[in-house]
Amino acid sequence: MLAGLRALLGAFRATIVHVALGSLAGWAVWAQFVYRVPNRFLAILLGALTAASVGLTVVSWIAAVFTALKASPEQSRWVERAYRACALTVLGATFYSLYLFTNGKFDLTDPVPHATTLVSIAHEETVFWGSTPFTWMTLTSWRDPNRTERVLMRWDERLRLWGGQPVMVLERQGFYGVRWVSAIEPNVEAQSREILRLAPDALQIWKDLALFYVRLLRFDDARRAASEYVARAPHDPEFPAQIASAMMGRDRFAEIAAILKPVVARHERMDLYASYGYAVAMQGQREGFKYLERAAELRPDHWWPHYALGHAYGVHRDYPRAVASFERALALRPGLADVGRLLPGLRQQAAAQQRTP
């Protein structure tokens, strides 16, 4: 009975190890898809990882058969060696993927766009006895036009990319200085310019182009494209509001004001007035308060105009009004973390300002 219990525990431990190694292999592949680094030996790396993952299961089955047949230690030794080789391959890939994961996860740099061409897409090339269930693409190198780069292809990219297509590679610096690819998109700029040359009033193309520039952080180009759309579609306030919202997180106040100026002249809406007034006020112009205060009148129960007024009054050193606006915003939307941090200091400054004759 004791021998049977030991055998059961041994089988349980082997199963746990096998599942853990399989999970590590899956995580290693996921990390390489998310934090991609161009690698000319990508096929070999993925082939080795695929072979090792399949090999773990095959060797486990063989080991179970050998155990059932009560094979001698000498006969089982090669099975143990094969299992260890597969396990070491998986662990090596896991450590490499961990390096890529930390290189990308802790990277705070903005992506740098590179225009290039997708040369070809490879899928399920035969390696060893099977095939790798991955897809990668070969791109003309943006570092050296005489070379190519291999990058893993994500599932969503398969649906919108094809061989020979102009693309835009978004590359980041990397926490360790190892550059990695965060996204690959169709080069909307090249395609759109060709269409606009023939049909300059194609509204959807101007919208796509403006959004594309925002994703690439090319805000001045985004402003020009959005302004072209506004000039051709003066009765549409929705798209300018969308572009302004996308730029607001980057504090692109000059571009937001330029886009929305003709829009607020035609449309009296809380979101447009608040965004335009905030952008103008944050550039030091008191004219923005007129629009912000009107936005608060249009929707007195909405937190955003009061929140924007609080920041704008603070920038203009009108601390009592900044405190009143922030308190109103906090009452309408409890939990605004930055307001909670700013209010104590603003209250002190407001009190000092009111004491000053």
N, C-alpha and C positions, 0 to 999 in steps of 0.2 A: 504493500500500500504506500509506503514511504517513497519507493522508487517511482510509482505512478504519479505521486504528488510532485516529485521533483521534475519529472518529464512534463507535467502540465504547466508548472511554473516556468520551465525553460521555454516551452512553446509560447507562453504568454509574453515573456520577455522578448523573444524573437519577433513576435507580432508587433509589439510596441516599437521596437527599434525600426522595423520595416516601415511602419506607418509614419514614424517621425522622419525617416530619410525621404520617403515619398513626399511628405508635406514640405520639407526643405527644398526638394527639387522643384515643386510647384511654385513655392515662394521665390526661388531663384529666377525662374522664368518670368514671373510677374514683375519682379524688380527690374529686370533687363528690358522689359517692354515699356515700363513707365519712365525709367531714367536711362534712356538709350545713349550709348556711346558708339560712334562710327567705328567699325571693326572689319578689316579686310578678311579676317579669319573667322567670320561669324558662322559660316557653314560648318567649319570644323568644331567650333565650340558647342553649337547647338546639336550637332551630330553626336558628339561625345556625351553630352548631357542626356540626350534621348536614349542612346545605347545603354548608358549607366542606369537610367530609370527603369527601362525595360529589363535590363539584366538583373536588377535586384529581385524582381518578381520571378523571373525564370530560374535564377539560382536558388531562390527560396523553395520553389516547387521541387527542384532536383534534390535539394537537401532533405526535404520532407520524404521523398521517395527513398533516398539512401537510408534515412533513419528507419523507415518502415521495413526495409530489407535487411536492417542491421548490418550495414556495410562496415568494414574495418576502418580504423582511423586513417590508415594510409590511403584508402580509397576515397575517403571524404575530404582529404586535405586540399585537393585542388578546388573543390567546391567552396571551401572556406576562403581560399585565396582569391577566387573570382568574386566572392561576395565582398571581401574587403576592398578589392580594387574598385568595384562599382561604388561602394560606400565612400571611399576616398575621393572619387571623381565628383560625386554629388556634393560632398563637403567642400571640396575646392571651388566648385561653381557657386556654392552658397556664400563662401567668404568673398569671392569676387563680386557677387551680386550685392552683398552687404556694403562693400566699398562703394559701388555705384549708387546704392540707396542713400548712404550718408552724404556722398558727393552732391547728389541732387536735392535731397530733402532739406539740407541746411544751406542751400544756395539761395541767396536773397537778391541776386543780380537780375536785371531786366533782360528779356530775350533780345538777341541781335538777329535781325532778319538777313538772310542771304538768298538771292535769286539764283536758281540753278535749274537743271533739267533732270527729270526722272528718266533714267535710261531704260531700265527694265525691272520687272517684278519676278522674283523666283519663288516657287512654291513646291514643297514636297519633293525636293531633289533626293535621289536615292543615296543613302549612306549605310554602310555595313549591310545588314539583312533587311532593313526597313526603310522608312522615310521619316524625315523630321516634320512634325505637324505645325510648322511655323512658316511664315511668309516674311521675306525681307526684300528690300528694294536697293537697286544700284543707282546711285546718283552721281552726276558730274561733280567732282570735288569743288567746293567753293573756296578752298585754299590754293589748289593747283589745278587749273583746267585740263591738264594732261593726265590727271589721275581720276579715279572713281572712289566713292565711299559706299560701304554697305551699312544699312541701318534696318533694324527690325521694323516691320510694318504692323500697325495696330489694326484691329478689326474695323473700326470706323473709317480708317483711311483706305481700306480696300474698296469701299463703296464709292469713293469720289476721286481716286487717283488711278492713272493708267500710264503705261509706258510711253515715253516721248512727250509727256506733258510738262509744260513749264510749272515749276513749283517754288514755294518760298519755305526755306528751312529756318526755323526759329531755334537758335543755338544760345545756350547759357554758359556762363564762365565756369561754374562748378565750384563747390566749397573747397576742394583740394586742387583747383586749377585744371581739372580734367573736364574739357568742354563736352556737354551733352546736348542732345536734341530733345526739346520739349514738345515740338509739334512740327508737322509738315503739312502745308496747305497748298491748294491750287493757287497759282499766281494770278489772283483776281485782277491785279493791276494791269498785267499784260493783256489779258483777255478783254477786260472792260475798255481799255483804251482803243482796241481794235473796233469794238462795237460802237463806241461813242464817236469814233471818226466817221462812221457811216450814219449813225442815228444819234445825234447829240441830245435829243430830247427823251431818250430812253430813261425814264424815271427810276425804274428798279435797278438799273446799272449804276446810276449815281448813288443810290442807297447802299448797294453792295460794296461799292468802292469806298464810301465813307466808313462803313463798318470795318472793312478790311484794314484801312489805315489805322483805325482805333486799336484793333487787335495787335498791330505792329508797333503801336506807340508813336506813330507818325502823325502827331496831332495837327500840325500845320496843314499837311496834305488832307487830313480828315476835315478840317475847317473849310478848305477850298471846295472839296467835293460836296459837303453838306450844304454850303452856301449856293452851289450850282443847283442842287435839288430844290432848295427853298425858293430860289428865283423862278424855277420852272413849275413849282407846285405850291403857290402861296396860300392855298386854302387847306393845306395839310399841317396841323400843328403836332401830330403824333410823332413823326420821325425826328424833327428837331428836338423834341423833348427827350426822345430816346438817346440821341447822340449826346445831348447835354448831360444826361444822367451818367452815361458811360465815361465822360470826361471829368465829371465832378470829383470822383475818387482820386484823380491825379492832380487836382487843383489847377486845371488848365483854364483859368478864369478869362484870359484874353480871348481864347478861341470860343469859349461858351458864349461870351457876350457878343462876339461878332456874328455867330450863327443865329442867336435868338433876337437880336435887335430888330430885324424886320418882322419877326414872328410876333413879338409882343405888341407891335403896332397894329396888328390885325386881330389878335386873339387875346381876350381877357380871361386868362385861366390861372388858377392858383399855382399850379406846378411851374408854368412858364414864367410867371411874374416872380416867384420865389427864386428860381434858378438864375434868371437874368439879374434880378436885384442883388442876389448874393454875389454873383460873379463881378458885377460892377462895383459893389461896395468893398469887396475884398481887394480891389485894385486901388483903393483909396479915394474913390469918388462917392460923394454923399448922395448923388442922384439915385444910387441903388436903394437907399432907404425908402424912397417913394414907392418903388415896386414891391419891396418886402412888406411894408406896412399895408399896402393894398392887398397883397396875397393873404395876409393875416385877416383882413376884413372879409375877403371872399370865403375863406374857410376858417373861421375862428376856432373850430374844434379840432383842427389838424395840427400836429406837433411841428411839422417841418418848417413852416414860415417863422415860428417863434424860435426854433433852434437856430435857423440861419440868422435871424435878427440878433440873437445872443452873441454869436461869433462876430458878426459885422460890427455891433456896438463895441465889443471888446477890442477889435482892431482899431477902431476910431477913438478908443479911450473914453467912451461914455459908459462908465462902469455901472452906475445905478440902473440904466436901461438894460444893460447886458444882463445884470442879475435878474431883473423883472422878467425879461424874455426867456432866460434859461429856466427860471422857476415855473413859468407857464408851460414851457415845453416838457419839463419833467412831470408836471401834473397831468399832462395829456398822455405822456408815454413814460411811465416809470421805468427806471433801469438804464437810462442813457449813461453809460459809464464815463464818457469824457466830460459830460456835464457835471456829474458828481465829483470829478477830480478838480474841475475848474472853479466851481462855485465858492468854496471856502476862500480862496485867494481873491476872487472877484469881490466878494462881500467886504473883505478887509479894504480893498482898494476903493470900493464905492463909499465906505464909511469915511475913509481919509479924504476922498474927493469932496464929500458933502461938508466936512469940517473946514475945508479950505475956503476962506472968504473970496 
